[in-house]
């Protein structure tokens, strides 16, 4: 009886969350497309990342390396904003796995 109650609660929880997200997606209408300015900006950012990866970092100081890491992080966040998409954090993945283990 306890398992049946848990399964019922979880099904109701899933059914209450999913339709709201589906409705929000359908109201947007068309997907966001990249225009020429955004694609050019993305191209500039990717070329900068390639330049950073090609650098010889062995002769750099700690401060210079730290500045490069910060720059790479900011470039990656800018690219993620330009490309859009859905990203799952580590915490979300762990919670999903735990829920699946509990259900099954």
N, CA, C and O atoms as CSV, one atom per row, in Angstrom:
chain,resi,resn,atom,element,x,y,z
A,1,UNK,N,N,0.834,-1.192,0.000
A,1,UNK,CA,C,0.000,0.000,0.000
A,1,UNK,C,C,0.879,1.256,0.000
A,1,UNK,O,O,0.569,2.251,-0.655
A,2,UNK,N,N,1.980,1.181,0.750
A,2,UNK,CA,C,2.865,2.330,0.833
A,2,UNK,C,C,3.493,2.633,-0.526
A,2,UNK,O,O,3.605,3.797,-0.909
A,3,UNK,N,N,3.902,1.593,-1.257
A,3,UNK,CA,C,4.491,1.772,-2.586
A,3,UNK,C,C,3.472,2.374,-3.547
A,3,UNK,O,O,3.812,3.235,-4.357
A,4,UNK,N,N,2.244,1.930,-3.458
A,4,UNK,CA,C,1.208,2.452,-4.336
A,4,UNK,C,C,0.997,3.943,-4.093
A,4,UNK,O,O,0.803,4.707,-5.039
A,5,UNK,N,N,1.035,4.352,-2.848
A,5,UNK,CA,C,0.874,5.755,-2.498
A,5,UNK,C,C,2.056,6.580,-3.018
A,5,UNK,O,O,1.871,7.690,-3.517
A,6,UNK,N,N,3.251,6.039,-2.901
A,6,UNK,CA,C,4.432,6.740,-3.407
A,6,UNK,C,C,4.381,6.891,-4.923
A,6,UNK,O,O,4.672,7.963,-5.453
A,7,UNK,N,N,4.012,5.825,-5.616
A,7,UNK,CA,C,3.931,5.880,-7.066
A,7,UNK,C,C,2.848,6.851,-7.521
A,7,UNK,O,O,3.042,7.589,-8.488
A,8,UNK,N,N,1.740,6.856,-6.850
A,8,UNK,CA,C,0.654,7.770,-7.193
A,8,UNK,C,C,1.080,9.215,-6.987
A,8,UNK,O,O,0.824,10.072,-7.832
A,9,UNK,N,N,1.729,9.479,-5.865
A,9,UNK,CA,C,2.204,10.835,-5.596
A,9,UNK,C,C,3.199,11.285,-6.657
A,9,UNK,O,O,3.125,12.417,-7.133
A,10,UNK,N,N,4.113,10.427,-7.024
A,10,UNK,CA,C,5.113,10.789,-8.015
A,10,UNK,C,C,4.476,11.029,-9.385
A,10,UNK,O,O,4.864,11.964,-10.084
A,11,UNK,N,N,3.518,10.211,-9.773
A,11,UNK,CA,C,2.828,10.405,-11.060
A,11,UNK,C,C,2.080,11.729,-11.075
A,11,UNK,O,O,2.114,12.443,-12.077
A,12,UNK,N,N,1.415,12.064,-10.000
A,12,UNK,CA,C,0.709,13.338,-9.928
A,12,UNK,C,C,1.685,14.504,-9.988
A,12,UNK,O,O,1.403,15.528,-10.610
A,13,UNK,N,N,2.817,14.347,-9.349
A,13,UNK,CA,C,3.835,15.387,-9.388
A,13,UNK,C,C,4.336,15.598,-10.809
A,13,UNK,O,O,4.458,16.737,-11.260
A,14,UNK,N,N,4.624,14.517,-11.513
A,14,UNK,CA,C,5.099,14.635,-12.889
A,14,UNK,C,C,4.041,15.233,-13.804
A,14,UNK,O,O,4.348,16.063,-14.661
A,15,UNK,N,N,2.799,14.812,-13.620
A,15,UNK,CA,C,1.738,15.331,-14.475
A,15,UNK,C,C,1.452,16.804,-14.214
A,15,UNK,O,O,0.980,17.506,-15.109
A,16,UNK,N,N,1.726,17.277,-13.022
A,16,UNK,CA,C,1.470,18.681,-12.731
A,16,UNK,C,C,2.587,19.584,-13.248
A,16,UNK,O,O,2.357,20.772,-13.475
A,17,UNK,N,N,3.776,19.054,-13.438
A,17,UNK,CA,C,4.908,19.872,-13.880
A,17,UNK,C,C,5.025,19.906,-15.402
A,17,UNK,O,O,5.226,20.978,-15.973
A,18,UNK,N,N,4.909,18.793,-16.051
A,18,UNK,CA,C,5.168,18.695,-17.489
A,18,UNK,C,C,4.216,19.544,-18.328
A,18,UNK,O,O,4.694,20.248,-19.218
A,19,UNK,N,N,2.906,19.526,-18.106
A,19,UNK,CA,C,2.040,20.331,-18.974
A,19,UNK,C,C,2.317,21.831,-18.896
A,19,UNK,O,O,2.148,22.535,-19.891
A,20,UNK,N,N,2.730,22.321,-17.759
A,20,UNK,CA,C,3.034,23.748,-17.642
A,20,UNK,C,C,4.210,24.101,-18.536
A,20,UNK,O,O,4.192,25.134,-19.205
A,21,UNK,N,N,5.220,23.264,-18.554
A,21,UNK,CA,C,6.380,23.529,-19.387
A,21,UNK,C,C,6.030,23.402,-20.868
A,21,UNK,O,O,6.526,24.176,-21.686
A,22,UNK,N,N,5.191,22.446,-21.216
A,22,UNK,CA,C,4.812,22.286,-22.607
A,22,UNK,C,C,4.002,23.478,-23.101
A,22,UNK,O,O,4.171,23.921,-24.237
A,23,UNK,N,N,3.137,23.988,-22.260
A,23,UNK,CA,C,2.321,25.130,-22.635
A,23,UNK,C,C,3.201,26.368,-22.822
A,23,UNK,O,O,2.991,27.147,-23.752
A,24,UNK,N,N,4.169,26.546,-21.953
A,24,UNK,CA,C,5.056,27.693,-22.071
A,24,UNK,C,C,5.847,27.620,-23.372
A,24,UNK,O,O,6.101,28.651,-23.995
A,25,UNK,N,N,6.233,26.443,-23.784
A,25,UNK,CA,C,6.989,26.290,-25.029
A,25,UNK,C,C,6.098,26.583,-26.229
A,25,UNK,O,O,6.543,27.220,-27.183
A,26,UNK,N,N,4.866,26.135,-26.199
A,26,UNK,CA,C,3.995,26.335,-27.353
A,26,UNK,C,C,3.561,27.789,-27.490
A,26,UNK,O,O,3.267,28.231,-28.601
A,27,UNK,N,N,3.510,28.540,-26.403
A,27,UNK,CA,C,3.110,29.935,-26.483
A,27,UNK,C,C,4.199,30.804,-27.103
A,27,UNK,O,O,3.912,31.857,-27.671
A,28,UNK,N,N,5.427,30.367,-26.993
A,28,UNK,CA,C,6.513,31.135,-27.596
A,28,UNK,C,C,6.356,31.193,-29.105
A,28,UNK,O,O,6.704,32.189,-29.738
A,29,UNK,N,N,5.843,30.141,-29.662
A,29,UNK,CA,C,5.667,30.116,-31.111
A,29,UNK,C,C,6.900,29.567,-31.784
A,29,UNK,O,O,7.175,28.370,-31.700
A,30,UNK,N,N,7.640,30.416,-32.443
A,30,UNK,CA,C,8.809,29.958,-33.172
A,30,UNK,C,C,10.032,29.951,-32.270
A,30,UNK,O,O,10.110,30.680,-31.282
A,31,UNK,N,N,10.959,29.124,-32.633
A,31,UNK,CA,C,12.208,29.071,-31.877
A,31,UNK,C,C,13.067,30.278,-32.228
A,31,UNK,O,O,12.949,30.863,-33.305
A,32,UNK,N,N,13.919,30.623,-31.300
A,32,UNK,CA,C,14.813,31.757,-31.526
A,32,UNK,C,C,15.879,31.340,-32.538
A,32,UNK,O,O,16.559,30.329,-32.365
A,33,UNK,N,N,16.006,32.123,-33.575
A,33,UNK,CA,C,17.031,31.843,-34.575
A,33,UNK,C,C,18.141,32.867,-34.448
A,33,UNK,O,O,17.914,34.012,-34.057
A,34,UNK,N,N,19.324,32.440,-34.779
A,34,UNK,CA,C,20.469,33.340,-34.710
A,34,UNK,C,C,20.461,34.261,-35.918
A,34,UNK,O,O,20.314,33.812,-37.055
A,35,UNK,N,N,20.616,35.526,-35.665
A,35,UNK,CA,C,20.750,36.440,-36.791
A,35,UNK,C,C,22.229,36.587,-37.133
A,35,UNK,O,O,23.083,35.968,-36.500
A,36,UNK,N,N,22.523,37.403,-38.128
A,36,UNK,CA,C,23.895,37.524,-38.627
A,36,UNK,C,C,24.838,38.096,-37.573
A,36,UNK,O,O,25.998,37.692,-37.489
A,37,UNK,N,N,24.339,39.041,-36.767
A,37,UNK,CA,C,25.198,39.658,-35.752
A,37,UNK,C,C,25.570,38.644,-34.682
A,37,UNK,O,O,26.726,38.570,-34.265
A,38,UNK,N,N,24.589,37.859,-34.235
A,38,UNK,CA,C,24.869,36.863,-33.192
A,38,UNK,C,C,25.806,35.780,-33.711
A,38,UNK,O,O,26.697,35.339,-32.985
A,39,UNK,N,N,25.621,35.348,-34.948
A,39,UNK,CA,C,26.509,34.307,-35.478
A,39,UNK,C,C,27.925,34.843,-35.662
A,39,UNK,O,O,28.893,34.114,-35.445
A,40,UNK,N,N,28.057,36.110,-36.059
A,40,UNK,CA,C,29.396,36.702,-36.193
A,40,UNK,C,C,30.062,36.819,-34.828
A,40,UNK,O,O,31.259,36.569,-34.689
A,41,UNK,N,N,29.283,37.198,-33.828
A,41,UNK,CA,C,29.825,37.306,-32.474
A,41,UNK,C,C,30.243,35.932,-31.952
A,41,UNK,O,O,31.276,35.803,-31.296
A,42,UNK,N,N,29.448,34.915,-32.242
A,42,UNK,CA,C,29.799,33.556,-31.823
A,42,UNK,C,C,31.071,33.090,-32.519
A,42,UNK,O,O,31.896,32.398,-31.922
A,43,UNK,N,N,31.225,33.469,-33.771
A,43,UNK,CA,C,32.424,33.081,-34.511
A,43,UNK,C,C,33.662,33.735,-33.905
A,43,UNK,O,O,34.707,33.097,-33.779
A,44,UNK,N,N,33.544,35.016,-33.528
A,44,UNK,CA,C,34.664,35.730,-32.904
A,44,UNK,C,C,35.036,35.065,-31.580
A,44,UNK,O,O,36.216,34.885,-31.278
A,45,UNK,N,N,34.024,34.703,-30.795
A,45,UNK,CA,C,34.286,34.074,-29.497
A,45,UNK,C,C,34.947,32.712,-29.657
A,45,UNK,O,O,35.855,32.371,-28.899
A,46,UNK,N,N,34.503,31.936,-30.631
A,46,UNK,CA,C,35.118,30.616,-30.825
A,46,UNK,C,C,36.555,30.734,-31.327
A,46,UNK,O,O,37.411,29.936,-30.946
A,47,UNK,N,N,36.824,31.721,-32.177
A,47,UNK,CA,C,38.210,31.894,-32.622
A,47,UNK,C,C,39.103,32.321,-31.461
A,47,UNK,O,O,40.264,31.918,-31.391
A,48,UNK,N,N,38.570,33.132,-30.553
A,48,UNK,CA,C,39.356,33.527,-29.371
A,48,UNK,C,C,39.639,32.312,-28.495
A,48,UNK,O,O,40.742,32.171,-27.968
A,49,UNK,N,N,38.652,31.438,-28.339
A,49,UNK,CA,C,38.881,30.208,-27.566
A,49,UNK,C,C,39.959,29.345,-28.206
A,49,UNK,O,O,40.799,28.774,-27.511
A,50,UNK,N,N,39.935,29.253,-29.520
A,50,UNK,CA,C,40.962,28.475,-30.211
A,50,UNK,C,C,42.339,29.096,-30.025
A,50,UNK,O,O,43.329,28.381,-29.872
A,51,UNK,N,N,42.406,30.427,-30.038
A,51,UNK,CA,C,43.680,31.102,-29.800
A,51,UNK,C,C,44.206,30.817,-28.395
A,51,UNK,O,O,45.398,30.572,-28.209
A,52,UNK,N,N,43.332,30.851,-27.434
A,52,UNK,CA,C,43.736,30.591,-26.047
A,52,UNK,C,C,44.224,29.157,-25.901
A,52,UNK,O,O,45.218,28.904,-25.221
A,53,UNK,N,N,43.526,28.215,-26.539
A,53,UNK,CA,C,43.941,26.810,-26.458
A,53,UNK,C,C,45.286,26.570,-27.144
A,53,UNK,O,O,46.037,25.681,-26.744
A,54,UNK,N,N,45.589,27.356,-28.170
A,54,UNK,CA,C,46.849,27.177,-28.903
A,54,UNK,C,C,48.035,27.851,-28.216
A,54,UNK,O,O,49.181,27.612,-28.598
A,55,UNK,N,N,47.782,28.681,-27.220
A,55,UNK,CA,C,48.868,29.401,-26.534
A,55,UNK,C,C,49.765,28.451,-25.758
A,55,UNK,O,O,49.338,27.385,-25.314
A,56,UNK,N,N,51.019,28.860,-25.604
A,56,UNK,CA,C,51.958,28.145,-24.753
A,56,UNK,C,C,51.842,28.740,-23.347
A,56,UNK,O,O,52.308,29.850,-23.088
A,57,UNK,N,N,51.218,27.986,-22.455
A,57,UNK,CA,C,50.929,28.511,-21.123
A,57,UNK,C,C,52.022,28.192,-20.106
A,57,UNK,O,O,51.933,28.602,-18.948
A,58,UNK,N,N,53.038,27.470,-20.531
A,58,UNK,CA,C,54.083,27.076,-19.579
A,58,UNK,C,C,54.947,28.266,-19.150
A,58,UNK,O,O,55.507,28.259,-18.053
A,59,UNK,N,N,55.057,29.272,-19.994
A,59,UNK,CA,C,55.894,30.420,-19.642
A,59,UNK,C,C,55.106,31.543,-18.967
A,59,UNK,O,O,55.673,32.585,-18.638
A,60,UNK,N,N,53.827,31.343,-18.763
A,60,UNK,CA,C,52.988,32.386,-18.153
A,60,UNK,C,C,53.073,32.336,-16.636
A,60,UNK,O,O,53.382,31.302,-16.042
A,61,UNK,N,N,52.791,33.479,-16.028
A,61,UNK,CA,C,52.740,33.525,-14.569
A,61,UNK,C,C,51.370,33.043,-14.102
A,61,UNK,O,O,50.453,32.835,-14.896
A,62,UNK,N,N,51.267,32.874,-12.788
A,62,UNK,CA,C,50.008,32.415,-12.207
A,62,UNK,C,C,48.873,33.403,-12.456
A,62,UNK,O,O,47.738,33.009,-12.727
A,63,UNK,N,N,49.189,34.662,-12.363
A,63,UNK,CA,C,48.172,35.706,-12.538
A,63,UNK,C,C,47.660,35.724,-13.976
A,63,UNK,O,O,46.462,35.879,-14.210
A,64,UNK,N,N,48.574,35.566,-14.943
A,64,UNK,CA,C,48.166,35.544,-16.348
A,64,UNK,C,C,47.285,34.333,-16.644
A,64,UNK,O,O,46.302,34.436,-17.378
A,65,UNK,N,N,47.645,33.180,-16.066
A,65,UNK,CA,C,46.843,31.976,-16.259
A,65,UNK,C,C,45.453,32.141,-15.652
A,65,UNK,O,O,44.457,31.700,-16.227
A,66,UNK,N,N,45.396,32.783,-14.486
A,66,UNK,CA,C,44.116,33.017,-13.828
A,66,UNK,C,C,43.239,33.935,-14.676
A,66,UNK,O,O,42.034,33.712,-14.794
A,67,UNK,N,N,43.845,34.968,-15.267
A,67,UNK,CA,C,43.101,35.876,-16.130
A,67,UNK,C,C,42.572,35.144,-17.363
A,67,UNK,O,O,41.451,35.394,-17.805
A,68,UNK,N,N,43.377,34.245,-17.911
A,68,UNK,CA,C,42.927,33.462,-19.064
A,68,UNK,C,C,41.764,32.544,-18.696
A,68,UNK,O,O,40.818,32.402,-19.472
A,69,UNK,N,N,41.827,31.916,-17.512
A,69,UNK,CA,C,40.726,31.049,-17.070
A,69,UNK,C,C,39.438,31.841,-16.938
A,69,UNK,O,O,38.372,31.373,-17.338
A,70,UNK,N,N,39.534,33.049,-16.374
A,70,UNK,CA,C,38.353,33.895,-16.245
A,70,UNK,C,C,37.801,34.273,-17.620
A,70,UNK,O,O,36.589,34.283,-17.835
A,71,UNK,N,N,38.706,34.580,-18.538
A,71,UNK,CA,C,38.267,34.933,-19.882
A,71,UNK,C,C,37.572,33.759,-20.565
A,71,UNK,O,O,36.552,33.937,-21.231
A,72,UNK,N,N,38.125,32.562,-20.400
A,72,UNK,CA,C,37.520,31.372,-21.005
A,72,UNK,C,C,36.137,31.122,-20.409
A,72,UNK,O,O,35.199,30.792,-21.134
A,73,UNK,N,N,36.007,31.278,-19.098
A,73,UNK,CA,C,34.692,31.089,-18.473
A,73,UNK,C,C,33.679,32.090,-18.993
A,73,UNK,O,O,32.536,31.728,-19.275
A,74,UNK,N,N,34.084,33.344,-19.124
A,74,UNK,CA,C,33.146,34.353,-19.617
A,74,UNK,C,C,32.780,34.105,-21.081
A,74,UNK,O,O,31.634,34.318,-21.478
A,75,UNK,N,N,33.740,33.660,-21.877
A,75,UNK,CA,C,33.445,33.343,-23.279
A,75,UNK,C,C,32.477,32.174,-23.357
A,75,UNK,O,O,31.546,32.190,-24.163
A,76,UNK,N,N,32.689,31.164,-22.530
A,76,UNK,CA,C,31.789,30.011,-22.544
A,76,UNK,C,C,30.370,30.398,-22.137
A,76,UNK,O,O,29.406,29.912,-22.728
A,77,UNK,N,N,30.229,31.266,-21.134
A,77,UNK,CA,C,28.878,31.692,-20.744
A,77,UNK,C,C,28.232,32.524,-21.846
A,77,UNK,O,O,27.033,32.398,-22.095
A,78,UNK,N,N,29.015,33.370,-22.507
A,78,UNK,CA,C,28.462,34.149,-23.620
A,78,UNK,C,C,28.013,33.249,-24.762
A,78,UNK,O,O,26.962,33.480,-25.360
A,79,UNK,N,N,28.800,32.228,-25.067
A,79,UNK,CA,C,28.409,31.292,-26.122
A,79,UNK,C,C,27.164,30.508,-25.737
A,79,UNK,O,O,26.306,30.246,-26.580
A,80,UNK,N,N,27.064,30.137,-24.481
A,80,UNK,CA,C,25.877,29.407,-24.025
A,80,UNK,C,C,24.631,30.274,-24.148
A,80,UNK,O,O,23.565,29.781,-24.518
A,81,UNK,N,N,24.760,31.566,-23.839
A,81,UNK,CA,C,23.620,32.474,-23.974
A,81,UNK,C,C,23.238,32.662,-25.438
A,81,UNK,O,O,22.054,32.754,-25.759
A,82,UNK,N,N,24.214,32.719,-26.315
A,82,UNK,CA,C,23.923,32.893,-27.735
A,82,UNK,C,C,23.268,31.655,-28.331
A,82,UNK,O,O,22.320,31.761,-29.108
A,83,UNK,N,N,23.771,30.488,-27.969
A,83,UNK,CA,C,23.262,29.248,-28.543
A,83,UNK,C,C,21.938,28.828,-27.935
A,83,UNK,O,O,21.151,28.140,-28.585
A,84,UNK,N,N,21.679,29.230,-26.699
A,84,UNK,CA,C,20.452,28.791,-26.041
A,84,UNK,C,C,20.563,27.326,-25.669
A,84,UNK,O,O,21.667,26.798,-25.541
A,85,UNK,N,N,19.445,26.674,-25.497
A,85,UNK,CA,C,19.451,25.264,-25.163
A,85,UNK,C,C,19.161,25.039,-23.699
A,85,UNK,O,O,19.038,25.981,-22.916
A,86,UNK,N,N,19.055,23.779,-23.347
A,86,UNK,CA,C,18.752,23.402,-21.973
A,86,UNK,C,C,19.988,22.746,-21.382
A,86,UNK,O,O,20.540,21.807,-21.955
A,87,UNK,N,N,20.410,23.241,-20.248
A,87,UNK,CA,C,21.574,22.691,-19.580
A,87,UNK,C,C,21.161,22.213,-18.201
A,87,UNK,O,O,20.447,22.911,-17.481
A,88,UNK,N,N,21.611,21.026,-17.837
A,88,UNK,CA,C,21.319,20.475,-16.524
A,88,UNK,C,C,22.547,20.609,-15.641
A,88,UNK,O,O,23.664,20.294,-16.052
A,89,UNK,N,N,22.327,21.074,-14.442
A,89,UNK,CA,C,23.428,21.177,-13.506
A,89,UNK,C,C,23.682,19.810,-12.890
A,89,UNK,O,O,22.882,18.887,-13.044
A,90,UNK,N,N,24.790,19.694,-12.203
A,90,UNK,CA,C,25.137,18.429,-11.561
A,90,UNK,C,C,24.124,18.070,-10.491
A,90,UNK,O,O,23.755,16.904,-10.349
A,91,UNK,N,N,23.673,19.060,-9.737
A,91,UNK,CA,C,22.680,18.810,-8.694
A,91,UNK,C,C,21.381,18.290,-9.266
A,91,UNK,O,O,20.763,17.397,-8.686
A,92,UNK,N,N,20.954,18.837,-10.401
A,92,UNK,CA,C,19.716,18.382,-11.033
A,92,UNK,C,C,19.849,16.945,-11.513
A,92,UNK,O,O,18.913,16.155,-11.388
A,93,UNK,N,N,20.996,16.611,-12.056
A,93,UNK,CA,C,21.220,15.242,-12.533
A,93,UNK,C,C,21.198,14.268,-11.370
A,93,UNK,O,O,20.626,13.184,-11.483
A,94,UNK,N,N,21.810,14.635,-10.254
A,94,UNK,CA,C,21.818,13.766,-9.077
A,94,UNK,C,C,20.406,13.565,-8.554
A,94,UNK,O,O,20.039,12.446,-8.194
A,95,UNK,N,N,19.609,14.619,-8.503
A,95,UNK,CA,C,18.233,14.505,-8.025
A,95,UNK,C,C,17.415,13.609,-8.947
A,95,UNK,O,O,16.618,12.799,-8.473
A,96,UNK,N,N,17.603,13.743,-10.257
A,96,UNK,CA,C,16.874,12.898,-11.204
A,96,UNK,C,C,17.257,11.429,-11.020
A,96,UNK,O,O,16.394,10.552,-11.044
A,97,UNK,N,N,18.538,11.167,-10.839
A,97,UNK,CA,C,18.987,9.781,-10.638
A,97,UNK,C,C,18.412,9.209,-9.353
A,97,UNK,O,O,17.959,8.064,-9.329
A,98,UNK,N,N,18.427,10.002,-8.277
A,98,UNK,CA,C,17.874,9.525,-7.016
A,98,UNK,C,C,16.382,9.242,-7.121
A,98,UNK,O,O,15.898,8.257,-6.562
A,99,UNK,N,N,15.658,10.082,-7.822
A,99,UNK,CA,C,14.223,9.839,-8.014
A,99,UNK,C,C,13.988,8.574,-8.814
A,99,UNK,O,O,13.079,7.804,-8.504
A,100,UNK,N,N,14.794,8.350,-9.836
A,100,UNK,CA,C,14.645,7.118,-10.605
A,100,UNK,C,C,14.950,5.884,-9.782
A,100,UNK,O,O,14.288,4.857,-9.925
A,101,UNK,N,N,15.950,5.981,-8.919
A,101,UNK,CA,C,16.283,4.840,-8.048
A,101,UNK,C,C,15.149,4.560,-7.082
A,101,UNK,O,O,14.792,3.406,-6.848
A,102,UNK,N,N,14.582,5.621,-6.522
A,102,UNK,CA,C,13.472,5.428,-5.574
A,102,UNK,C,C,12.235,4.842,-6.236
A,102,UNK,O,O,11.521,4.039,-5.636
A,103,UNK,N,N,11.992,5.241,-7.453
A,103,UNK,CA,C,10.799,4.737,-8.147
A,103,UNK,C,C,10.984,3.283,-8.556
A,103,UNK,O,O,10.091,2.453,-8.383
A,104,UNK,N,N,12.136,2.999,-9.091
A,104,UNK,CA,C,12.353,1.647,-9.587
A,104,UNK,C,C,12.852,0.797,-8.458
A,104,UNK,O,O,13.106,-0.393,-8.646
